């Protein structure tokens, strides 16, 4: 699972999370995120040059630029439409690069002038070899903020004991628009292969490729074939997606479309990080087995796997329970999952739980008091159901934190350097490091156990600690009032617009 | 086309990013704000002074007037002290298409800050025209004032988003010492400094800013000179000679010191420099940096400038073809060309905006120390280039495979 650390380093070095405090990118970044997963496909952005320039660099493109052509709309096209320029560019790219597909992506300008990109593309399709796929805007500019809030509310209201069921469809998310286009314009009816699945290769967290590869191997042992990963491969592998009996999906909207068009059933994972540990891995595959009527062969492999790792797992759990930890979390909404991972599955002895959160979290996300109370209640319920007797503290004072430090041997926390000042060894919190196979889970378990046995004690010479950073918005300082105000304006102008 | 430069909005926002007590409110869709932030300014995330009104479908139907007024009020409220004195409203494509009366809103909205509109729809104009419009808007701040006692210059065209601006201007001041002072440089300035633009004896236009300089000359009699970015030892000496002539100062000692710096540098790098001599180099850059870098590589290093491309007019698809046809052995450009260089196994040096994949903290690229840094980057890029890692004759096998 070395890919996990490489992903962390390379992705986190890009300042995406910092930019997200002040701005959000347009949905085109999502369009490109999906299309660039496909081989031998070119992208035409029907936009002015500025969009063609800045969307070449998006965070989802990891450490490369997006391969995007732009028609460079000018005054002329705003008045008369993009027909001539778009047709010319489609023909040019088709002749010079012979791609299997050309994706035509709209911009705010074509949306405002209501340019008929589908009509234009249809008119030229017979003259080019590449399949032209037109992305249709489901929202103007980008998806609105309400999905995030809806998801938070869903999380608050659902029980800890059940996996989250999300009704959020992410209409207008650029990624979803592309998936819908693939379902509508590329997929073709197929004879269904009974023991087969498609897996959506999107949002599986750090180390995603390894996770999916190992998931595929385990499914194969259970007699289940992965028909295709979506969106991955070239346009031909998308065409045959309807062969699968079941879709395992991260975004629901395209799966609903595929069910309507081809009858393909789907299994939706709303939040991968809530699937953690042996029990959840079993539940995951049993659910797939149920959909495919393969419960017996699934169960047989699950039992083999449990048998293989059980004794070592119990040994490590016992070892982990010997030292006391204080968990420091930046939010309250995932305390139940954090406890499940560390207390229940890793066997960590949790002495206390501190939530040090943005005091304006509820306000900034349009959540009322009842939702916040529900989050706190869920955290308490999680403690109770897991027999965890640790106290929960919300935004404890500096003095209180110092007292709590006397009762623990190490901290489980994020990367804010302020925690290094507490003078305790630190175990980095990897809440999203969920695994969907036993081998990967045990690798993580071995790592966690080794770190608990010999946790990293940060030096008091840590350069970062020569500054007093903001408790929440690291690496900001109290005096960075311009940045703080820019964030407030962004919150007011957008984040709270459709609360 | 594969775009290599932004639109008018990018040019405008970039030029305004260095005014530290001004706020840039983009009246546009979200992507514009995100794009202008992530391509450079995010490296300075300790001082973000920009936001977007976030035009959405509602405004396309009903107009963005209310939204803009709300945006202005929010900025006013967030900066109720004097930290921000001016709000620049940079309007993009959509408000121009739907006919938003930005200036009408500005006239009506209650706001304690001065409001300045910079119209910059992306489909109507390019990066340079947006930059010029933004720079010209700064004229309204200039007041009649007495000249500084010591000879002084304003530097127009350099912006906070330029990755080496801070170090380069500091080095320039270091070289000029107390003989000529930098009165105002747009990469790091304030409204007060803009009000005293006319205190300078001379405006130096590097890249954009000529319209502003012309207006300042016409209205206040401040002369201006358009200069190349002073890369290299001789590039800087030439620059100092221009100042000597225009301002009656004597930089003989400084030029001599630079020359000695150059000698020392050559002594240490002579072998490497001789390997660069007459080799074809491809150069990509913006209006601010391109000409100066071209002169340095051609005149001081002796390279053959096989490709020289202004990003504004550039299409990266054509660049790839040109690199192949002109047999370029080295590529200098923006962060956007790194991937192309990698693909073509070309040594690459990123030296101008956008350098989204490179942090530039320590040393700039001008003067004695800057030239040393630039040479280091060029030579190291060659020394560290992966080349024919599959085997020296691997291509022969590839060829055989193709024919089979």
Interface residues (C-beta under 8 A of the other chain):
Chain A: X15 X16 X18 X19 X22 X23 X24 X25 X26 X28 X29 X48 X49 X50 X51 X52 X53 X54 X55 X56 X57 X59 X63 X64 X65 X67 X68 X69 X70 X71 X72 X73 X74 X75 X77 X78 X89 X108 X109 X111 X112 X113 X139 X140 X141 X142 X144 X475 X476 X477 X480 X481 X482 X483 X485 X486 X487 X488 X489 X490 X492 X493 X494 X497
Chain B: X1 X2 X3 X4 X5 X6 X7 X8 X9 X10 X23 X25 X29 X30 X31 X32 X33 X34 X35 X36 X37 X38 X39 X42 X43 X45 X46 X47 X48 X49 X50 X51 X52 X53 X54 X55 X56 X57 X60 X67 X70 X71 X74 X75 X78 X79 X83 X84 X93 X94 X97 X98 X121 X122 X123 X124 X126 X317 X335 X336 X339 X354 X356 X357
